[in-house]
Amino acid sequence: MGGHLDPKNGVFLGTWGDLGCPTPQRITSYSLSPNRQRPLAGAGHAAIFNTFRRFRHQVLYVAPPFIAAYAIMNWAIERNEYLNSKPGRLLEGGEE
């Protein structure tokens, strides 16, 4: 396994695959962390429950203004249609 010192060329490490050391030293191994191996692990499950939790906490801040705006807009549309109809014009004193 080991090589011998060659004064002209330096140290001979051996033939291909035989690098001259009896045991491998300084072996470096690489691995991925669990969150890199499965980057979307549990994302669907967490998204459903997290969305429900956030919705539940914010619905009372968002829904009442939207409901009020919808009711006012619906009343305005119906009132506009009535005032532009034949009975609405007669009631307001306009001509047919």
DSSP file (Angstrom, degrees, kcal/mol; ACC not computed):
  #  RESIDUE AA STRUCTURE BP1 BP2  ACC     N-H-->O    O-->H-N    N-H-->O    O-->H-N    TCO  KAPPA ALPHA  PHI   PSI    X-CA   Y-CA   Z-CA
    1    1 A M              0   0    0      0, 0.0    19,-0.2     0, 0.0    20,-0.1   0.000 360.0 360.0 360.0 -54.4    0.0    0.0    0.0
    2    2 A G        -     0   0    0      1,-0.1     2,-0.2    17,-0.1    18,-0.1  -0.251 360.0-133.5 -69.8 155.7    2.5    2.6    1.0
    3    3 A G        -     0   0    0     17,-0.4     2,-0.3    16,-0.1    10,-0.2  -0.460  13.2-122.7-100.1 176.5    4.9    4.1   -1.4
    4    4 A H        -     0   0    0      8,-0.2     8,-2.0    -2,-0.2     2,-0.5  -0.840  30.7 -95.6-119.4 160.0    8.6    4.7   -1.3
    5    5 A L  E     -A   11   0A   0     -2,-0.3     6,-0.2     6,-0.2     3,-0.1  -0.605  30.8-163.5 -78.5 123.3   10.6    7.8   -1.6
    6    6 A D  E  >  -A   10   0A   0      4,-3.0     4,-2.8    -2,-0.5    -1,-0.0  -0.934   7.4-155.7-105.3 112.3   11.9    8.5   -5.0
    7    7 A P  T  4 S+     0   0    0      0, 0.0    -1,-0.1     0, 0.0     4,-0.1   0.788  91.4  44.8 -61.9 -27.2   14.7   11.1   -4.8
    8    8 A K  T  4 S+     0   0    0      2,-0.1    -3,-0.0     1,-0.1    -2,-0.0   0.918 129.2  19.9 -82.9 -43.9   14.2   12.2   -8.4
    9    9 A N  T  4 S-     0   0    0      1,-0.4     2,-0.3     0, 0.0    -1,-0.1   0.469 102.8-120.7-108.0  -4.4   10.4   12.4   -8.6
   10   10 A G  E  <  -A    6   0A   0     -4,-2.8    -4,-3.0     2,-0.1     2,-0.5  -0.781  66.7  -4.3 100.4-145.4    9.3   12.7   -5.0
   11   11 A V  E     -A    5   0A   0     -2,-0.3     2,-0.6    -6,-0.2    -6,-0.2  -0.745  60.2-142.5 -93.7 129.4    7.0   10.3   -3.2
   12   12 A F        -     0   0    0     -8,-2.0    -8,-0.2    -2,-0.5     3,-0.1  -0.815  12.5-169.3 -88.9 120.2    5.4    7.4   -5.2
   13   13 A L        -     0   0    0     -2,-0.6     2,-0.2     1,-0.3    -1,-0.1   0.609  42.0-105.8 -89.3 -12.4    1.9    6.9   -4.0
   14   14 A G        -     0   0    0      5,-0.2    -1,-0.3   -10,-0.1     3,-0.1  -0.644  49.5 -39.2 118.5-177.2    1.2    3.7   -5.8
   15   15 A T  S >  S-     0   0    0     -2,-0.2     3,-2.1     1,-0.2     5,-0.1  -0.117  86.6 -54.4 -76.6 179.1   -0.8    2.6   -8.8
   16   16 A W  T 3  S+     0   0    0      1,-0.3    -1,-0.2     3,-0.1     3,-0.1  -0.339 129.5  11.8 -58.7 128.2   -4.3    3.8   -9.7
   17   17 A G  T 3  S+     0   0    0     -3,-0.1     2,-0.8     1,-0.1    -1,-0.3   0.197 108.2  92.3  87.9 -15.9   -6.6    3.4   -6.8
   18   18 A D    <   +     0   0    0     -3,-2.1    -1,-0.1     1,-0.1     0, 0.0  -0.837  50.3 175.5-111.6  91.7   -3.8    2.7   -4.4
   19   19 A L        -     0   0    0     -2,-0.8    -5,-0.2     2,-0.2   -16,-0.1   0.322  50.0-106.1 -88.8   9.6   -3.0    6.1   -3.0
   20   20 A G  S    S+     0   0    0      1,-0.2   -17,-0.4   -19,-0.2    -6,-0.1   0.473  85.1 106.7  90.4   0.7   -0.4    4.9   -0.5
   21   21 A C        -     0   0    0    -19,-0.1    -1,-0.2     1,-0.1    -2,-0.2  -0.951  60.6-144.3-115.5 136.0   -2.3    5.2    2.8
   22   22 A P  S    S+     0   0    0      0, 0.0    -1,-0.1     0, 0.0    -2,-0.1   0.848  86.0  28.4 -68.4 -33.8   -3.6    2.1    4.6
   23   23 A T  S    S-     0   0    0      0, 0.0     2,-0.1     0, 0.0     0, 0.0  -0.972  92.2-104.6-127.1 143.3   -6.8    3.7    5.9
   24   24 A P        -     0   0    0      0, 0.0     2,-0.4     0, 0.0     3,-0.2  -0.409  40.0-161.6 -64.9 137.3   -8.8    6.5    4.4
   25   25 A Q        +     0   0    0      1,-0.2    -4,-0.0    -2,-0.1     0, 0.0  -0.909  59.6  12.2-123.1 149.8   -8.3    9.7    6.3
   26   26 A R  S    S-     0   0    0     -2,-0.4     2,-0.4     1,-0.2    -1,-0.2   0.925  74.2-172.3  54.3  52.4  -10.3   12.9    6.4
   27   27 A I        -     0   0    0     -3,-0.2     2,-0.5     1,-0.0    -1,-0.2  -0.626   7.6-154.7 -76.9 128.6  -13.4   11.5    4.7
   28   28 A T        -     0   0    0     -2,-0.4     2,-0.4     2,-0.0    -1,-0.0  -0.917  10.5-172.0-106.8 125.2  -15.9   14.1    3.9
   29   29 A S        -     0   0    0     -2,-0.5     2,-0.4     2,-0.0    -2,-0.0  -0.939   7.2-154.0-117.5 142.1  -19.5   13.1    3.5
   30   30 A Y        +     0   0    0     -2,-0.4     2,-0.3     2,-0.0    -2,-0.0  -0.888  18.1 166.5-114.7 142.7  -22.2   15.4    2.3
   31   31 A S        -     0   0    0     -2,-0.4     2,-0.4     0, 0.0    -2,-0.0  -0.969  31.3-115.3-148.6 164.0  -25.9   15.2    3.2
   32   32 A L        -     0   0    0     -2,-0.3     5,-0.0     1,-0.0    -2,-0.0  -0.792  30.2-116.7-101.4 143.9  -29.0   17.3    2.9
   33   33 A S    >>  -     0   0    0     -2,-0.4     4,-1.6     1,-0.1     3,-1.3  -0.400  33.8-106.9 -71.6 158.5  -31.0   18.5    5.8
   34   34 A P  H 3> S+     0   0    0      0, 0.0     4,-1.8     0, 0.0    -1,-0.1   0.840 119.5  54.9 -58.5 -35.2  -34.5   17.2    6.1
   35   35 A N  H 34 S+     0   0    0      1,-0.2     6,-0.1     2,-0.2    -2,-0.0   0.712 108.9  49.3 -74.6 -16.1  -36.1   20.5    5.1
   36   36 A R  H <4 S+     0   0    0     -3,-1.3    -1,-0.2     1,-0.1    -4,-0.0   0.765 107.8  53.6 -86.3 -28.8  -34.0   20.5    1.9
   37   37 A Q  H  < S+     0   0    0     -4,-1.6    -2,-0.2     1,-0.3    -1,-0.1   0.900 126.9  19.3 -72.5 -40.0  -34.9   16.9    1.0
   38   38 A R  S >< S+     0   0    0     -4,-1.8     3,-1.6     1,-0.1    -1,-0.3  -0.729  70.3 172.7-129.4  81.8  -38.7   17.6    1.2
   39   39 A P  T 3  S+     0   0    0      0, 0.0    -1,-0.1     0, 0.0    -2,-0.1   0.756  82.0  41.5 -67.3 -23.3  -39.2   21.4    0.9
   40   40 A L  T >  S+     0   0    0      2,-0.0     3,-1.9     3,-0.0     4,-0.5   0.095  78.4 144.4-109.3  22.6  -43.0   21.1    0.7
   41   41 A A  T <  S-     0   0    0     -3,-1.6    -3,-0.1     1,-0.3    -4,-0.0  -0.466  81.3  -2.7 -65.2 121.5  -43.4   18.4    3.4
   42   42 A G  T 3> S+     0   0    0     -2,-0.3     4,-2.5     1,-0.0    -1,-0.3   0.530  94.8 124.7  77.6   6.7  -46.7   19.2    5.3
   43   43 A A  H <> S+     0   0    0     -3,-1.9     4,-2.4     2,-0.2     5,-0.2   0.907  73.0  48.3 -67.3 -40.8  -47.3   22.4    3.3
   44   44 A G  H  > S+     0   0    0     -4,-0.5     4,-2.0     2,-0.2    -1,-0.2   0.936 114.6  44.9 -64.0 -46.6  -50.8   21.3    2.2
   45   45 A H  H  > S+     0   0    0      1,-0.2     4,-1.8     2,-0.2     5,-0.2   0.922 116.6  45.6 -63.6 -45.1  -51.9   20.2    5.6
   46   46 A A  H  X S+     0   0    0     -4,-2.5     4,-2.8     1,-0.2     5,-0.3   0.864 109.8  55.5 -67.4 -35.5  -50.5   23.4    7.2
   47   47 A A  H  X S+     0   0    0     -4,-2.4     4,-2.3    -5,-0.2     5,-0.2   0.910 107.9  48.3 -65.1 -41.6  -52.0   25.6    4.5
   48   48 A I  H  X S+     0   0    0     -4,-2.0     4,-2.1     2,-0.2    -2,-0.2   0.965 119.3  36.6 -63.9 -52.1  -55.5   24.3    5.1
   49   49 A F  H  X S+     0   0    0     -4,-1.8     4,-2.2     2,-0.2    -2,-0.2   0.863 117.6  50.7 -73.2 -35.0  -55.4   24.7    8.9
   50   50 A N  H  X S+     0   0    0     -4,-2.8     4,-2.5    -5,-0.2     5,-0.2   0.899 111.0  49.8 -68.4 -39.5  -53.4   27.9    8.9
   51   51 A T  H  X S+     0   0    0     -4,-2.3     4,-2.6    -5,-0.3     5,-0.2   0.924 111.4  48.7 -63.5 -43.8  -55.7   29.5    6.4
   52   52 A F  H  X S+     0   0    0     -4,-2.1     4,-2.5    -5,-0.2    -2,-0.2   0.913 112.1  48.9 -62.0 -42.5  -58.8   28.5    8.5
   53   53 A R  H  X S+     0   0    0     -4,-2.2     4,-1.6     2,-0.2    -2,-0.2   0.923 113.7  45.5 -64.5 -44.2  -57.2   29.8   11.7
   54   54 A R  H  X S+     0   0    0     -4,-2.5     4,-1.5     2,-0.2    -2,-0.2   0.900 113.3  50.3 -66.5 -40.0  -56.3   33.2   10.0
   55   55 A F  H  X S+     0   0    0     -4,-2.6     4,-1.8     1,-0.2     3,-0.3   0.922 108.6  52.4 -62.2 -44.2  -59.7   33.5    8.5
   56   56 A R  H  < S+     0   0    0     -4,-2.5     4,-0.3     1,-0.2    -1,-0.2   0.856 112.1  45.5 -62.0 -35.8  -61.4   32.8   11.8
   57   57 A H  H  < S+     0   0    0     -4,-1.6    -1,-0.2     1,-0.2    -2,-0.2   0.741 121.1  36.7 -80.7 -22.4  -59.4   35.5   13.5
   58   58 A Q  H >X S+     0   0    0     -4,-1.5     4,-1.4    -3,-0.3     3,-1.2   0.547  89.4  89.6-106.8  -9.0  -59.9   38.2   10.8
   59   59 A V  H 3X S+     0   0    0     -4,-1.8     4,-2.7     1,-0.3    -1,-0.1   0.847  85.3  54.8 -63.7 -34.6  -63.5   37.6    9.6
   60   60 A L  H 34 S+     0   0    0     -4,-0.3    -1,-0.3     1,-0.2    -2,-0.1   0.683 110.1  47.7 -74.1 -15.9  -65.1   39.9   12.1
   61   61 A Y  H <4 S+     0   0    0     -3,-1.2    -1,-0.2     2,-0.1    -2,-0.2   0.750 123.4  30.4 -88.6 -27.2  -62.8   42.8   10.9
   62   62 A V  H  X S+     0   0    0     -4,-1.4     4,-1.3     2,-0.1    -2,-0.2   0.846 110.8  58.7-101.8 -41.5  -63.4   42.2    7.2
   63   63 A A  H  X S+     0   0    0     -4,-2.7     4,-2.8    -5,-0.2     5,-0.2   0.903  97.5  56.8 -65.7 -46.9  -66.9   40.8    6.8
   64   64 A P  H  > S+     0   0    0      0, 0.0     4,-2.6     0, 0.0     5,-0.2   0.902 108.2  47.1 -58.0 -43.5  -69.1   43.6    8.4
   65   65 A P  H  > S+     0   0    0      0, 0.0     4,-2.5     0, 0.0    -2,-0.2   0.907 114.3  48.0 -63.2 -37.4  -67.8   46.4    6.1
   66   66 A F  H  X S+     0   0    0     -4,-1.3     4,-2.4     2,-0.2     5,-0.2   0.906 112.5  48.3 -67.8 -40.1  -68.3   44.2    3.0
   67   67 A I  H  X S+     0   0    0     -4,-2.8     4,-2.4     2,-0.2    -1,-0.2   0.921 113.5  47.5 -65.1 -43.4  -71.8   43.2    4.1
   68   68 A A  H  X S+     0   0    0     -4,-2.6     4,-2.5    -5,-0.2     5,-0.2   0.916 112.5  49.1 -63.9 -43.0  -72.7   46.9    4.8
   69   69 A A  H  X S+     0   0    0     -4,-2.5     4,-2.3    -5,-0.2    -2,-0.2   0.893 111.9  49.1 -64.1 -39.8  -71.2   48.0    1.4
   70   70 A Y  H  X S+     0   0    0     -4,-2.4     4,-2.6     2,-0.2    -2,-0.2   0.914 111.6  48.9 -65.5 -42.7  -73.1   45.2   -0.4
   71   71 A A  H  X S+     0   0    0     -4,-2.4     4,-2.4     2,-0.2    -2,-0.2   0.922 113.4  46.4 -64.3 -43.9  -76.4   46.2    1.3
   72   72 A I  H  X S+     0   0    0     -4,-2.5     4,-2.4     2,-0.2    -2,-0.2   0.911 114.3  47.7 -64.9 -42.5  -75.9   49.9    0.5
   73   73 A M  H  X S+     0   0    0     -4,-2.3     4,-2.3     2,-0.2    -2,-0.2   0.902 111.7  50.0 -66.3 -40.6  -75.0   49.2   -3.1
   74   74 A N  H  X S+     0   0    0     -4,-2.6     4,-2.4     2,-0.2    -2,-0.2   0.917 111.9  48.4 -63.3 -43.5  -78.0   46.8   -3.5
   75   75 A W  H  X S+     0   0    0     -4,-2.4     4,-2.6     1,-0.2    -2,-0.2   0.913 111.6  50.3 -62.0 -42.0  -80.3   49.5   -2.1
   76   76 A A  H  X S+     0   0    0     -4,-2.4     4,-2.3     2,-0.2    -2,-0.2   0.887 110.8  48.4 -64.8 -40.1  -78.9   52.1   -4.4
   77   77 A I  H  X S+     0   0    0     -4,-2.3     4,-2.5     2,-0.2    -1,-0.2   0.933 113.8  46.2 -66.4 -45.7  -79.3   49.9   -7.5
   78   78 A E  H  X S+     0   0    0     -4,-2.4     4,-2.2     1,-0.2    -2,-0.2   0.905 113.5  49.4 -64.0 -40.4  -82.9   49.1   -6.6
   79   79 A R  H  X S+     0   0    0     -4,-2.6     4,-2.7     2,-0.2    -1,-0.2   0.900 111.3  49.7 -64.8 -41.3  -83.7   52.7   -5.9
   80   80 A N  H  X S+     0   0    0     -4,-2.3     4,-1.5     2,-0.2    -2,-0.2   0.915 111.3  48.5 -64.1 -43.8  -82.1   53.8   -9.2
   81   81 A E  H  < S+     0   0    0     -4,-2.5    -2,-0.2     1,-0.2    -1,-0.2   0.897 113.1  48.5 -64.2 -38.9  -84.1   51.2  -11.1
   82   82 A Y  H >< S+     0   0    0     -4,-2.2     3,-1.5     1,-0.2     6,-0.6   0.929 110.5  49.5 -66.7 -45.2  -87.3   52.3   -9.3
   83   83 A L  H 3< S+     0   0    0     -4,-2.7    -1,-0.2     1,-0.3    -2,-0.2   0.772 111.4  50.3 -67.0 -24.7  -86.7   56.1  -10.0
   84   84 A N  T 3< S+     0   0    0     -4,-1.5    -1,-0.3    -5,-0.2    -2,-0.2   0.361  97.9  89.2 -93.2   5.7  -86.1   55.4  -13.6
   85   85 A S  S <> S-     0   0    0     -3,-1.5     4,-2.1    -4,-0.1     5,-0.2  -0.490  92.8-103.4 -95.0 171.4  -89.3   53.3  -14.0
   86   86 A K  H  > S+     0   0    0      1,-0.2     4,-1.9     2,-0.2     5,-0.2   0.934 119.7  45.4 -62.5 -49.0  -92.7   54.6  -14.9
   87   87 A P  H  > S+     0   0    0      0, 0.0     4,-2.2     0, 0.0    -1,-0.2   0.873 112.2  53.1 -65.0 -33.4  -94.2   54.5  -11.3
   88   88 A G  H  > S+     0   0    0     -6,-0.6     4,-1.7     2,-0.2    -2,-0.2   0.887 108.9  48.4 -67.3 -39.3  -91.0   56.1   -9.9
   89   89 A R  H  <>S+     0   0    0     -4,-2.1     5,-2.6    -7,-0.2     4,-0.3   0.890 112.4  48.6 -67.9 -38.9  -91.2   59.0  -12.3
   90   90 A L  H ><5S+     0   0    0     -4,-1.9     3,-0.8     1,-0.2    -2,-0.2   0.893 110.6  51.3 -67.5 -38.3  -94.8   59.6  -11.6
   91   91 A L  H 3<5S+     0   0    0     -4,-2.2    -1,-0.2     1,-0.2    -2,-0.2   0.865 109.4  49.5 -67.7 -36.2  -94.2   59.5   -7.8
   92   92 A E  T 3<5S-     0   0    0     -4,-1.7    -1,-0.2    -5,-0.1    -2,-0.2   0.444 120.4-107.6 -84.4   0.1  -91.4   62.0   -8.0
   93   93 A G  T < 5S+     0   0    0     -3,-0.8    -3,-0.2    -4,-0.3    -2,-0.1   0.645  74.7 132.0  87.5  14.4  -93.6   64.4  -10.0
   94   94 A G      < -     0   0    0     -5,-2.6    -1,-0.2    -6,-0.2     2,-0.2  -0.323  58.2 -96.9 -90.3 178.0  -91.8   63.9  -13.3
   95   95 A E              0   0    0     -2,-0.1    -1,-0.1     1,-0.1    -5,-0.0  -0.515 360.0 360.0 -92.7 164.4  -93.3   63.3  -16.7
   96   96 A E              0   0    0     -2,-0.2    -1,-0.1    -6,-0.1    -6,-0.1   0.476 360.0 360.0 -75.9 360.0  -93.6   59.9  -18.4
